[in-house]
Amino acid sequence: MKQLLKKVLPKPMLQQAIILRDQIKLGLTPQQTFDESALKPALTQVNLNTFFNNAERANAWQTALTKITSVYGKTTAMGGVNPGDRRALYYLVDALKPNSLLEVGTHIGASTVFLAEALKGVSPQARMTTVDILDVNEPTGPWYQQGLMMAPRDYLAKLGSADRVTFKASPSSEFLANTTEKYDFIFLDGDHGSRTVYEEVSLALKALNKGGVILLHDYYPAARPLFKDGNIIAGPFMALDRVMRENKGIKVLPLGNLPWETKQGLNVTSLALVTRA
């Protein structure tokens, strides 16, 4: 039925139907608890400008990009998170210096390799866990379907980062509810349904070290298009809109326009930080 609707309905009507379905699911979701006390005190656009306009960081990025490109070839062929967002992820990790990082939504590992490379500049002990509902390293995993030559784990090994990354196959909420580890940086880029994101943020706050940050991907402010193609991913915005209505101590800081291109000839990003108000 879902595939049939995609073929029959015009794109704007299909998007509105998806948003309406998501609103209903979110409305039926029981209220969760959101303890913002572990979140880093409010970051500002001034902080972000300082992070992204740093010459030393730019040099480190170019070195990392050259290294990763030598293994992948042109990284635009990787799919997944767009090249501009990968650069933003690298810069954020380099600026915030998390020793423990959690990524939700591994997929083909497009962001994973850049996060792992950035962790090398944090400390020898810096590590990350990346969680996906699938075993992303299996022979017919997403990497194979996207036409990549190797699984994410194998690319990390060639980059000398395999010992920094632990892969987990699990639904995100199940992993977050059961993990005993605490993280300095949590990147949520898995299922973008509003109900899932709403639950993920509640659980992520409990898994956060003091002064940690939560980063969202595909956050479209006001559920409006960000790019020329007109696509809308409304779930993360709807989830955080409810979170902020229920919890005045939490706010969202969209990263807005970056100093470099992201995709479709634009500089805008769908990355957004969850911080304390």
N, C-alpha and C positions, 0 to 999 in steps of 0.2 A: 504493500500500500504506500509506504514512504517513497519508494522509487517511482511509483506511478504518479504521485502528487508532484514530484520534482519535474516530471516530464510534462504534466498537464497545466500546472499553475504558472502564471507569469512570476518572474523572480521577486518583485516587490510584494506580491500577494503571498507567495510562499514564505518569505521572510517574516511577514506579519503573522502568518499562521504558526510558524515556529515560535515566535515571541509569545503569542497568546498561550500556546501549549506550555511554554516555560513558566509563564506567570501563574498559571493554574497549579502547576507542580510546586512552585515556590510557596504559593499561598497555602497549600496543604501540608507544608513541612513544619513540624513542631518548632517552636522557638528554642534556639540554642543559647548557651552561655558564651560570652565573649569577654575574656579577661585581658585587657590591653596593657596591663602593668609591665609585661616583659618587653613590649615594643620600644624601639628606639624613640626618644623624644622627637617631636615634629621636625622632619626635614623640610627644607624649603627649596624653591626654584634657585635661590642663590647657591645653596649647597650643590645642587645638580650642575649648575653652570661651572662651579669650581671643579667638580669631578670630571666633567666632559671637556674642559678647556685647559688641559694640563699637558705641557710639552713632554715631560718625562714619561707620562702615561701613554701618550701618543707614540713615542718611540718604542716602548715595550709592546704596545699593540702591533706595530708594524713587524717587529721581530716574531711575535707569536703567529701573526697571519702568514708570514712567509714560511714558517715552519709547518703550519697546518696545511697550507696550500701545496707544499712539497709532497705531502702524503695523499691529500684528496684530489689534487688538481684544482681547477677553479671551484671555489667553495659555493658559488652560486648554483652549481649543479647538485648540491647536496639535498635541496629541498628543505622542508622544516622551517624553523625560525629564519626570518630574512636576514641578509648579511648585516644590515645596519643595526638590527636588534642584537645580533651576536656581538657586535662591537660594544654596544651599550652594556650588555651583560659582563663582558670582560672588564670594562671600565669600572662598573659598580663593585665587582668583587675586588679589583685592585684598590679601589678607594676605601671600601668598608672593612676589608681585611677579615673576613669570616674564617675561622679555623674549622668550622663544621657547617656543611651546606647540604640542603636537601632539595632535589629537583623532583617535581611531580609531573610526569609526562615525558618519558624518554624519547619515544618514537624512534627515529633513525639516529638519534644522538647528535643532531646538528648543533644544539646548544650545549650538550654535555661536553664535547671536546673543548669548546672555548672556556667553559666554566672550569674544567679541570686544568687547562693551561694557565688560567688566571690564578688558580690556587697555588701554583708553584712560586708565585711572587709573594705569597702571604707568609708561609712558613713551611719547613720540611714536614711538619705534622698535619698540615691542612688536608682534610679529606672531604669527600662528598658521597652521598647516597642518591641514586636515581631510581625512581619507582615508576613502573608502567603496569597496566593491567595485563599486558602480554609479556612473554619472554622475548625481549627485543633481540636477543642474540641467537635465537634458534635459526636453523638453516633456511626456513622460508619466512623469516620475520619481516617487519616493515622495510628493513634495509634492502632485502632481496627484491621485494616488490617495487621499490623505488629505483632499482637498477644499480645500486652501489656494489662495489667489489667485495666489501667485507662487512661483518657485523660491527656494531659500535665498540664492543670489547676489543676486537682485533685492531681497529684504528687507534684506540687509546694505547694499546701495547706498542704500536709502531711510533707513537708520539712520546713514549716513556711515561705515560700517565696511568697505566692500568692499576698500579698499586694504590692510587688515590681514590679510585671509584668502586663503589659496591653497587651491584645491580640487584633490584628486587622486583619480582613479578607479583603484583597484588593490587586489588582495588585501593584507590588512594585513601578513602575514609577508613578502611580496615587497617591499612598500614599505620596511618596517623593515630588511630585509636589505641594501637597495641605497641607502638614503638616505645622503648625506654630511653632512647637517646634524645638529647637536646641539640638544637641547631641555632647557629648565629644568623643564618640566611636561608629562607625557604622560598623557592621559586615555584609558583603554581601555574602549570601549563598543561593540565591533563584534560579531563572531561570539562567542557565549558558550559554545561547546563547550570542554570542558576541554583537549583537545589543542591547539586554537588558542590559548587563553589561556596555556597553559604555554609555547608557542613565542613568543608575543608578548612575554611578560615577559622572557624571555631576550634577545630582540632589542632590546627597549625599553631595557634596562639598558646596552646598547652604544651606544645613541643618546642617552644622557642626559648633560647637562652636570654637572660636579661640584656637589654640593649640590642636585641636582634631585629631583623626586618623581614617583611613578607613582600614579595614582588609578584604582581599579577601580569599575565600576558593576555592579549586580546580583550583589554578593557576599553570599550567604546563609550566615552562619556555621553550621557543622555541617550544611549542606544542609537546613535546616529552614525552614518558612514564616516570613516576616516580617510579612505583611499578612493581613487578614481573609479574603481570597479563597482562602487556602491554597496559592497557587501557589508553586512552588519552581524557581529557576534554579540548578542545582547546579554547573555547569561551572566558573565562576570559583573557587568554594571548593575543588573537587577539585584544580584546577590548582595553586592556591597551597598547598594541603595537601602536595602532592608537592614543590613548590619548597622549602618550609620544612623538610621532612624531609631533603632532599638538601643544604640550605644553611642552616646554623645562624646565619649572619649576616643573614638576611632575616626580617622579621616583617610581619604584616598588622595594621593598626589600623582596625577598623570604626568608622565615625563614630557609629554608635548612634542615639540620640535627638537630634534637632535642636530648637532653641528655637522652631520653628514647624512647622506641619502640612506633611506631605508628600502623602499620599493616604489614602483610605479612613478619614478621621478620625483618623489616627495621626501621630505625629511621627518615627517610625523611618525610617531611610534605608538603602539597600543600597550606599551609597558606602563605600569603604574605601581607605586609603592603604597603599602598599607602602613600608616604610622599613627602615633598618638596625636590627638588633637591638641 
